[in-house]
Amino acid sequence: MQAYCMKCRAKRKMNSTKSIVMKNGTPATQGVCPVCGTKMFRIGKSKS
């Protein structure tokens, strides 16, 4: 799954993805940028 990395300022494929639920109940996907190691988020149901 791809997400926007705020540090690299580019769309990248996330590593170590996991489905989470945010405090307000919205589903999201959390992962790690393969280039810089920053946490990445994508709001919405995960495709996998």
N, CA, C and O atoms as a Tripos MOL2 file, in Angstrom:
@<TRIPOS>MOLECULE
protein
  192   191    48     0     0
PROTEIN
NO_CHARGES

@<TRIPOS>ATOM
      1 N           0.8470   -1.1820    0.0000 N.3       1 MET1
      2 CA          0.0000    0.0000    0.0000 C.3       1 MET1
      3 C           0.8860    1.2360    0.0000 C.2       1 MET1
      4 O           1.9130    1.2700    0.6770 O.2       1 MET1
      5 N           0.4910    2.2390   -0.7510 N.am      2 GLN2
      6 CA          1.2670    3.4700   -0.8300 C.3       2 GLN2
      7 C           0.6880    4.5390    0.0930 C.2       2 GLN2
      8 O          -0.5160    4.5790    0.3500 O.2       2 GLN2
      9 N           1.5630    5.3920    0.5750 N.am      3 ALA3
     10 CA          1.1700    6.5390    1.3880 C.3       3 ALA3
     11 C           2.1910    7.6480    1.1530 C.2       3 ALA3
     12 O           3.2640    7.4040    0.6000 O.2       3 ALA3
     13 N           1.8560    8.8590    1.5720 N.am      4 TYR4
     14 CA          2.7370   10.0140    1.3950 C.3       4 TYR4
     15 C           3.6590   10.1440    2.5980 C.2       4 TYR4
     16 O           3.2040   10.1980    3.7400 O.2       4 TYR4
     17 N           4.9560   10.1930    2.3300 N.am      5 CYS5
     18 CA          5.9430   10.3950    3.3940 C.3       5 CYS5
     19 C           6.1680   11.8890    3.5650 C.2       5 CYS5
     20 O           6.5620   12.5690    2.6180 O.2       5 CYS5
     21 N           5.9250   12.3980    4.7510 N.am      6 MET6
     22 CA          6.0660   13.8240    5.0160 C.3       6 MET6
     23 C           7.5300   14.2610    5.0260 C.2       6 MET6
     24 O           7.8310   15.4120    4.7100 O.2       6 MET6
     25 N           8.4400   13.3600    5.3850 N.am      7 LYS7
     26 CA          9.8500   13.7170    5.4440 C.3       7 LYS7
     27 C          10.4790   13.7040    4.0390 C.2       7 LYS7
     28 O          11.2110   14.6280    3.6830 O.2       7 LYS7
     29 N          10.1980   12.6680    3.2480 N.am      8 CYS8
     30 CA         10.7280   12.5660    1.8840 C.3       8 CYS8
     31 C           9.9470   13.4220    0.8910 C.2       8 CYS8
     32 O          10.4500   13.7430   -0.1860 O.2       8 CYS8
     33 N           8.7310   13.7860    1.2480 N.am      9 ARG9
     34 CA          7.8160   14.5240    0.3760 C.3       9 ARG9
     35 C           7.5620   13.7870   -0.9410 C.2       9 ARG9
     36 O           7.6260   14.3630   -2.0270 O.2       9 ARG9
     37 N           7.2720   12.4900   -0.8000 N.am     10 ALA10
     38 CA          6.9800   11.6580   -1.9700 C.3      10 ALA10
     39 C           6.0780   10.5040   -1.5550 C.2      10 ALA10
     40 O           6.0530   10.1110   -0.3890 O.2      10 ALA10
     41 N           5.3250    9.9570   -2.5370 N.am     11 LYS11
     42 CA          4.5220    8.7700   -2.2860 C.3      11 LYS11
     43 C           5.4440    7.5650   -2.3460 C.2      11 LYS11
     44 O           6.2210    7.4090   -3.2890 O.2      11 LYS11
     45 N           5.3530    6.7290   -1.3470 N.am     12 ARG12
     46 CA          6.1850    5.5340   -1.2870 C.3      12 ARG12
     47 C           5.3620    4.3540   -0.7870 C.2      12 ARG12
     48 O           4.3220    4.5230   -0.1500 O.2      12 ARG12
     49 N           5.8480    3.1670   -1.0890 N.am     13 LYS13
     50 CA          5.2110    1.9590   -0.6070 C.3      13 LYS13
     51 C           5.6050    1.7560    0.8540 C.2      13 LYS13
     52 O           6.7850    1.8250    1.1990 O.2      13 LYS13
     53 N           4.6160    1.5050    1.7110 N.am     14 MET14
     54 CA          4.8810    1.3350    3.1390 C.3      14 MET14
     55 C           5.4080   -0.0600    3.4410 C.2      14 MET14
     56 O           4.9730   -1.0390    2.8340 O.2      14 MET14
     57 N           6.3390   -0.1510    4.3730 N.am     15 ASN15
     58 CA          6.8100   -1.4200    4.9170 C.3      15 ASN15
     59 C           6.1660   -1.6270    6.2800 C.2      15 ASN15
     60 O           5.7320   -0.6620    6.9090 O.2      15 ASN15
     61 N           6.1000   -2.8500    6.7360 N.am     16 SER16
     62 CA          5.5770   -3.2050    8.0710 C.3      16 SER16
     63 C           4.1920   -2.6100    8.3160 C.2      16 SER16
     64 O           3.9640   -1.9650    9.3390 O.2      16 SER16
     65 N           3.2780   -2.8240    7.3900 N.am     17 THR17
     66 CA          1.9350   -2.2510    7.5310 C.3      17 THR17
     67 C           1.1030   -3.0140    8.5430 C.2      17 THR17
     68 O           1.2390   -4.2290    8.6860 O.2      17 THR17
     69 N           0.2360   -2.2900    9.2460 N.am     18 LYS18
     70 CA         -0.7380   -2.9120   10.1370 C.3      18 LYS18
     71 C          -1.9810   -2.0400   10.1850 C.2      18 LYS18
     72 O          -1.8960   -0.8150   10.1010 O.2      18 LYS18
     73 N          -3.1210   -2.6730   10.3200 N.am     19 SER19
     74 CA         -4.3950   -1.9610   10.4100 C.3      19 SER19
     75 C          -4.5920   -1.4760   11.8330 C.2      19 SER19
     76 O          -4.3780   -2.2230   12.7880 O.2      19 SER19
     77 N          -5.0010   -0.2270   11.9750 N.am     20 ILE20
     78 CA         -5.2570    0.3580   13.2960 C.3      20 ILE20
     79 C          -6.6000    1.0730   13.2690 C.2      20 ILE20
     80 O          -7.1780    1.2970   12.2050 O.2      20 ILE20
     81 N          -7.0890    1.4260   14.4530 N.am     21 VAL21
     82 CA         -8.2860    2.2490   14.5920 C.3      21 VAL21
     83 C          -7.8770    3.4740   15.3950 C.2      21 VAL21
     84 O          -7.3590    3.3530   16.5050 O.2      21 VAL21
     85 N          -8.1130    4.6610   14.8250 N.am     22 MET22
     86 CA         -7.7270    5.8990   15.5040 C.3      22 MET22
     87 C          -8.6830    6.1910   16.6590 C.2      22 MET22
     88 O          -9.7110    5.5280   16.7940 O.2      22 MET22
     89 N          -8.3530    7.1710   17.4860 N.am     23 LYS23
     90 CA         -9.1450    7.5050   18.6650 C.3      23 LYS23
     91 C         -10.6020    7.8050   18.3520 C.2      23 LYS23
     92 O         -11.4930    7.4950   19.1420 O.2      23 LYS23
     93 N         -10.8420    8.4190   17.1780 N.am     24 ASN24
     94 CA        -12.2190    8.7750   16.8260 C.3      24 ASN24
     95 C         -12.9720    7.6280   16.1530 C.2      24 ASN24
     96 O         -14.1130    7.8080   15.7290 O.2      24 ASN24
     97 N         -12.3390    6.4330   16.0480 N.am     25 GLY25
     98 CA        -12.9910    5.2670   15.4840 C.3      25 GLY25
     99 C         -12.7700    5.0640   14.0000 C.2      25 GLY25
    100 O         -13.2870    4.1010   13.4340 O.2      25 GLY25
    101 N         -12.0180    5.9410   13.3510 N.am     26 THR26
    102 CA        -11.7510    5.8300   11.9240 C.3      26 THR26
    103 C         -10.6690    4.7780   11.6740 C.2      26 THR26
    104 O          -9.6260    4.8030   12.3280 O.2      26 THR26
    105 N         -10.9040    3.8520   10.7360 N.am     27 PRO27
    106 CA         -9.8520    2.8790   10.4300 C.3      27 PRO27
    107 C          -8.7170    3.5310    9.6490 C.2      27 PRO27
    108 O          -8.9380    4.4800    8.8960 O.2      27 PRO27
    109 N          -7.5090    3.0220    9.8320 N.am     28 ALA28
    110 CA         -6.3360    3.5520    9.1380 C.3      28 ALA28
    111 C          -5.2920    2.4530    9.0050 C.2      28 ALA28
    112 O          -5.4130    1.3880    9.6100 O.2      28 ALA28
    113 N          -4.2720    2.7240    8.2110 N.am     29 THR29
    114 CA         -3.1440    1.8130    8.0510 C.3      29 THR29
    115 C          -1.8820    2.5600    8.4500 C.2      29 THR29
    116 O          -1.6680    3.7010    8.0400 O.2      29 THR29
    117 N          -1.0550    1.9120    9.2480 N.am     30 GLN30
    118 CA          0.1830    2.5130    9.7160 C.3      30 GLN30
    119 C           1.3420    1.6860    9.1980 C.2      30 GLN30
    120 O           1.2790    0.4570    9.1940 O.2      30 GLN30
    121 N           2.4070    2.3540    8.7580 N.am     31 GLY31
    122 CA          3.5870    1.6620    8.2610 C.3      31 GLY31
    123 C           4.8320    2.5030    8.4360 C.2      31 GLY31
    124 O           4.8260    3.5130    9.1400 O.2      31 GLY31
    125 N           5.9010    2.0710    7.7850 N.am     32 VAL32
    126 CA          7.1970    2.7360    7.9010 C.3      32 VAL32
    127 C           7.7200    3.0200    6.4950 C.2      32 VAL32
    128 O           7.6020    2.1830    5.6010 O.2      32 VAL32
    129 N           8.2950    4.2020    6.3090 N.am     33 CYS33
    130 CA          8.8940    4.5770    5.0260 C.3      33 CYS33
    131 C          10.1550    3.7400    4.8120 C.2      33 CYS33
    132 O          11.0070    3.6750    5.6980 O.2      33 CYS33
    133 N          10.2880    3.0880    3.6280 N.am     34 PRO34
    134 CA         11.4730    2.2630    3.3850 C.3      34 PRO34
    135 C          12.7640    3.0620    3.1970 C.2      34 PRO34
    136 O          13.8520    2.5000    3.3240 O.2      34 PRO34
    137 N          12.6670    4.3610    2.8970 N.am     35 VAL35
    138 CA         13.8520    5.1750    2.6390 C.3      35 VAL35
    139 C          14.3790    5.8260    3.9210 C.2      35 VAL35
    140 O          15.5580    5.6960    4.2470 O.2      35 VAL35
    141 N          13.4890    6.5360    4.6540 N.am     36 CYS36
    142 CA         13.9530    7.3050    5.8130 C.3      36 CYS36
    143 C          13.5390    6.7090    7.1640 C.2      36 CYS36
    144 O          14.0750    7.1160    8.1950 O.2      36 CYS36
    145 N          12.5960    5.7550    7.1830 N.am     37 GLY37
    146 CA         12.2020    5.1110    8.4340 C.3      37 GLY37
    147 C          11.1480    5.8580    9.2210 C.2      37 GLY37
    148 O          10.8760    5.4970   10.3660 O.2      37 GLY37
    149 N          10.5430    6.8900    8.6480 N.am     38 THR38
    150 CA          9.5100    7.6680    9.3220 C.3      38 THR38
    151 C           8.1930    6.9120    9.3200 C.2      38 THR38
    152 O           7.9020    6.1750    8.3780 O.2      38 THR38
    153 N           7.3860    7.0890   10.3780 N.am     39 LYS39
    154 CA          6.0550    6.4990   10.4180 C.3      39 LYS39
    155 C           5.1840    7.1350    9.3510 C.2      39 LYS39
    156 O           5.2370    8.3440    9.1260 O.2      39 LYS39
    157 N           4.3720    6.2950    8.6880 N.am     40 MET40
    158 CA          3.4550    6.7870    7.6560 C.3      40 MET40
    159 C           2.0460    6.3120    7.9980 C.2      40 MET40
    160 O           1.8660    5.2350    8.5680 O.2      40 MET40
    161 N           1.0480    7.1230    7.6460 N.am     41 PHE41
    162 CA         -0.3360    6.7690    7.8950 C.3      41 PHE41
    163 C          -1.1440    6.9360    6.6120 C.2      41 PHE41
    164 O          -0.8670    7.8110    5.7930 O.2      41 PHE41
    165 N          -2.1400    6.0850    6.4600 N.am     42 ARG42
    166 CA         -3.1170    6.2570    5.3830 C.3      42 ARG42
    167 C          -4.4840    6.0150    6.0010 C.2      42 ARG42
    168 O          -4.7690    4.9300    6.5070 O.2      42 ARG42
    169 N          -5.3150    7.0300    5.9520 N.am     43 ILE43
    170 CA         -6.6490    6.9620    6.5590 C.3      43 ILE43
    171 C          -7.5930    6.2290    5.6180 C.2      43 ILE43
    172 O          -7.5690    6.4410    4.4050 O.2      43 ILE43
    173 N          -8.4200    5.3680    6.1860 N.am     44 GLY44
    174 CA         -9.3760    4.5760    5.4170 C.3      44 GLY44
    175 C          -9.1180    3.0990    5.6170 C.2      44 GLY44
    176 O          -8.0810    2.7080    6.1530 O.2      44 GLY44
    177 N         -10.0630    2.2750    5.1860 N.am     45 LYS45
    178 CA         -9.9100    0.8310    5.3310 C.3      45 LYS45
    179 C          -8.7010    0.3460    4.5540 C.2      45 LYS45
    180 O          -8.4150    0.8370    3.4620 O.2      45 LYS45
    181 N          -7.9980   -0.6140    5.1170 N.am     46 SER46
    182 CA         -6.8320   -1.1580    4.4170 C.3      46 SER46
    183 C          -7.2920   -2.1410    3.3450 C.2      46 SER46
    184 O          -8.2910   -2.8400    3.5140 O.2      46 SER46
    185 N          -6.5630   -2.1840    2.2600 N.am     47 LYS47
    186 CA         -6.9190   -3.0250    1.1170 C.3      47 LYS47
    187 C          -6.5120   -4.4730    1.3200 C.2      47 LYS47
    188 O          -7.0330   -5.3620    0.6460 O.2      47 LYS47
    189 N          -5.5880   -4.7240    2.2420 N.am     48 SER48
    190 CA         -5.1060   -6.0910    2.4300 C.3      48 SER48
    191 C          -5.6970   -6.7480    3.6470 C.2      48 SER48
    192 O          -5.3860   -7.9030    3.9370 O.2      48 SER48
@<TRIPOS>BOND
     1     1     2 1
     2     2     3 1
     3     3     4 2
     4     3     5 am
     5     5     6 1
     6     6     7 1
     7     7     8 2
     8     7     9 am
     9     9    10 1
    10    10    11 1
    11    11    12 2
    12    11    13 am
    13    13    14 1
    14    14    15 1
    15    15    16 2
    16    15    17 am
    17    17    18 1
    18    18    19 1
    19    19    20 2
    20    19    21 am
    21    21    22 1
    22    22    23 1
    23    23    24 2
    24    23    25 am
    25    25    26 1
    26    26    27 1
    27    27    28 2
    28    27    29 am
    29    29    30 1
    30    30    31 1
    31    31    32 2
    32    31    33 am
    33    33    34 1
    34    34    35 1
    35    35    36 2
    36    35    37 am
    37    37    38 1
    38    38    39 1
    39    39    40 2
    40    39    41 am
    41    41    42 1
    42    42    43 1
    43    43    44 2
    44    43    45 am
    45    45    46 1
    46    46    47 1
    47    47    48 2
    48    47    49 am
    49    49    50 1
    50    50    51 1
    51    51    52 2
    52    51    53 am
    53    53    54 1
    54    54    55 1
    55    55    56 2
    56    55    57 am
    57    57    58 1
    58    58    59 1
    59    59    60 2
    60    59    61 am
    61    61    62 1
    62    62    63 1
    63    63    64 2
    64    63    65 am
    65    65    66 1
    66    66    67 1
    67    67    68 2
    68    67    69 am
    69    69    70 1
    70    70    71 1
    71    71    72 2
    72    71    73 am
    73    73    74 1
    74    74    75 1
    75    75    76 2
    76    75    77 am
    77    77    78 1
    78    78    79 1
    79    79    80 2
    80    79    81 am
    81    81    82 1
    82    82    83 1
    83    83    84 2
    84    83    85 am
    85    85    86 1
    86    86    87 1
    87    87    88 2
    88    87    89 am
    89    89    90 1
    90    90    91 1
    91    91    92 2
    92    91    93 am
    93    93    94 1
    94    94    95 1
    95    95    96 2
    96    95    97 am
    97    97    98 1
    98    98    99 1
    99    99   100 2
   100    99   101 am
   101   101   102 1
   102   102   103 1
   103   103   104 2
   104   103   105 am
   105   105   106 1
   106   106   107 1
   107   107   108 2
   108   107   109 am
   109   109   110 1
   110   110   111 1
   111   111   112 2
   112   111   113 am
   113   113   114 1
   114   114   115 1
   115   115   116 2
   116   115   117 am
   117   117   118 1
   118   118   119 1
   119   119   120 2
   120   119   121 am
   121   121   122 1
   122   122   123 1
   123   123   124 2
   124   123   125 am
   125   125   126 1
   126   126   127 1
   127   127   128 2
   128   127   129 am
   129   129   130 1
   130   130   131 1
   131   131   132 2
   132   131   133 am
   133   133   134 1
   134   134   135 1
   135   135   136 2
   136   135   137 am
   137   137   138 1
   138   138   139 1
   139   139   140 2
   140   139   141 am
   141   141   142 1
   142   142   143 1
   143   143   144 2
   144   143   145 am
   145   145   146 1
   146   146   147 1
   147   147   148 2
   148   147   149 am
   149   149   150 1
   150   150   151 1
   151   151   152 2
   152   151   153 am
   153   153   154 1
   154   154   155 1
   155   155   156 2
   156   155   157 am
   157   157   158 1
   158   158   159 1
   159   159   160 2
   160   159   161 am
   161   161   162 1
   162   162   163 1
   163   163   164 2
   164   163   165 am
   165   165   166 1
   166   166   167 1
   167   167   168 2
   168   167   169 am
   169   169   170 1
   170   170   171 1
   171   171   172 2
   172   171   173 am
   173   173   174 1
   174   174   175 1
   175   175   176 2
   176   175   177 am
   177   177   178 1
   178   178   179 1
   179   179   180 2
   180   179   181 am
   181   181   182 1
   182   182   183 1
   183   183   184 2
   184   183   185 am
   185   185   186 1
   186   186   187 1
   187   187   188 2
   188   187   189 am
   189   189   190 1
   190   190   191 1
   191   191   192 2
@<TRIPOS>SUBSTRUCTURE
     1 MET1         2 RESIDUE 1 A MET
     2 GLN2         6 RESIDUE 1 A GLN
     3 ALA3        10 RESIDUE 1 A ALA
     4 TYR4        14 RESIDUE 1 A TYR
     5 CYS5        18 RESIDUE 1 A CYS
     6 MET6        22 RESIDUE 1 A MET
     7 LYS7        26 RESIDUE 1 A LYS
     8 CYS8        30 RESIDUE 1 A CYS
     9 ARG9        34 RESIDUE 1 A ARG
    10 ALA10       38 RESIDUE 1 A ALA
    11 LYS11       42 RESIDUE 1 A LYS
    12 ARG12       46 RESIDUE 1 A ARG
    13 LYS13       50 RESIDUE 1 A LYS
    14 MET14       54 RESIDUE 1 A MET
    15 ASN15       58 RESIDUE 1 A ASN
    16 SER16       62 RESIDUE 1 A SER
    17 THR17       66 RESIDUE 1 A THR
    18 LYS18       70 RESIDUE 1 A LYS
    19 SER19       74 RESIDUE 1 A SER
    20 ILE20       78 RESIDUE 1 A ILE
    21 VAL21       82 RESIDUE 1 A VAL
    22 MET22       86 RESIDUE 1 A MET
    23 LYS23       90 RESIDUE 1 A LYS
    24 ASN24       94 RESIDUE 1 A ASN
    25 GLY25       98 RESIDUE 1 A GLY
    26 THR26      102 RESIDUE 1 A THR
    27 PRO27      106 RESIDUE 1 A PRO
    28 ALA28      110 RESIDUE 1 A ALA
    29 THR29      114 RESIDUE 1 A THR
    30 GLN30      118 RESIDUE 1 A GLN
    31 GLY31      122 RESIDUE 1 A GLY
    32 VAL32      126 RESIDUE 1 A VAL
    33 CYS33      130 RESIDUE 1 A CYS
    34 PRO34      134 RESIDUE 1 A PRO
    35 VAL35      138 RESIDUE 1 A VAL
    36 CYS36      142 RESIDUE 1 A CYS
    37 GLY37      146 RESIDUE 1 A GLY
    38 THR38      150 RESIDUE 1 A THR
    39 LYS39      154 RESIDUE 1 A LYS
    40 MET40      158 RESIDUE 1 A MET
    41 PHE41      162 RESIDUE 1 A PHE
    42 ARG42      166 RESIDUE 1 A ARG
    43 ILE43      170 RESIDUE 1 A ILE
    44 GLY44      174 RESIDUE 1 A GLY
    45 LYS45      178 RESIDUE 1 A LYS
    46 SER46      182 RESIDUE 1 A SER
    47 LYS47      186 RESIDUE 1 A LYS
    48 SER48      190 RESIDUE 1 A SER
